[in-house]
Amino acid sequence: MKVALIVPVRNGGAAWARCAAGIAAQSRQPDRVLVIDSESTDGSDQVALDHGFGLQRIQARDFDHGGTRQLAAEQCTDCDILVYLTQDAELADPDALRRLLEVFDDAQVAVAYGRQLPRLGAGPIEAHARLFNYPAQCQLRTSKDVQTLGLKAAFTSNSFCAYRRSDLLRIGGFPPRVIVSEDMVTAARALQAGRAVAYVADACVLHSHGYTLAQELGRYFDIGVLHNAEHWLLEDFGKADGEGLRFVVSQVAYLLRVAPWRLPEAAVRTVFKYLGYKAGLHCQRLPPRWRAALSRQPGYWGARDMRDLRRAEP
């Protein structure tokens, strides 16, 4: 298999430098590395050139979570597997990429994503989120698992995710103009097409975020907007029933062990997540300037016609 590794970058700073070094240190080198830089001003483009990576520059206003990744997929015509990283995901060891790619020996696998471990210095709330969402056990999910997992069956993350290019193109590629979670939308379509999604727990990156309360609210607002616009996700897959409650119970138990003084903060964050999600789910009712103010993707709203929300599945 020929493999392309693709990284969208904008002002990645020290995290991107570590990510690039991790790519260069892999025991299984990709056949091609393509960095798509959105007008970086901190030398991130030069980091790519220094490592011998391919570089394509685009204007920042043209970046789109799904569209930009699809642009890369269409350029890598000679590759069988497309691996996507985000600029702040640091490959945990030299064999991370090799382990992720091994699951494609199974012909039914269309999508595979790795485990995300808390970054160095992560706080307990930040660390628990990664430990909960990325367990130590590998999984292989098909459409049959939708009955028990609901939307969780399509959970993936383009922070470290690989796609069989032929399957990706067969299901229409990455969706353009989605606010977030282009990876989940794509995985959901792969499951509907009878393909499998693999979670590879021994292929790891260091990647987590210490969100402020405002960022937490904005993140869940954007998820609500996604579920509003791509309403077929909930209609076809259903909600991940009980997942929110399981997360809260797990978080309380974890914090009681390691940082009980953070429990009040965790409770406030839960409320912010809930309010943000509900606001996003009913975003048509909000004044236009509120939508961009609440969102962590303000550029999405500048080019978007609200009539596109609640659209039918393509």
C-alpha angles and dihedrals in degrees: 000000000000113000132204121194114205128194125180108210137189120164092331095171121183093343091059091048089055091046091052092048090051091053091051090051097055118124089217105049118204114244089232136015117200121188117192108201121198102206098298114193098188100069096266090135090055091052088059092049092047089058093048094248123152111255132204121181122210132174114265092235090059095057114116124172094229102023096051092050090048089051088057092046091054091052096051095069094148095057130089099196127040117202119195126200131176118230094250098049111104116201105239098217140357093265098052095100094044092053093049092051095048093074090067088075081083103081094210094061113102099161131030129178133185136229120275116214124194114273119247109282095021116157121237096261091049092045095050092055090059094043091051098046096039109044126185094252123087119233137197112200129192134171089278089068092061089080091063104025102036113193090350087077088072096046112133137140130221089209083091113358137134131205132195098238096217091054092045092055092042092060093046101267126256114340115251123227099020115145096221140336099052084154094059092045090052094046090049091055090048090054091049088052091057097258129128134245117213127203109203108200096184094056101081142182130182104239133141140126134229098215123195117228090260091051091048091053091047093049092055092042087059092049089053090050089051092053089048094051097037094039091157088077092069094035095052101032103025125215122308089255114219094359094117092050092047089052093052093047091048092047093051091050091048095048092046087060101042111017116005091169088069094062095095090052090049090052092052090048090053090055091048091050092051094048093045093050094048091048090051093047089057098033094138088073093059125088110258095248091053092057094057092041094053096042126087086212103058092162089064091067097050092065099033129100110211089221086075090066116097088023121161121258111277 
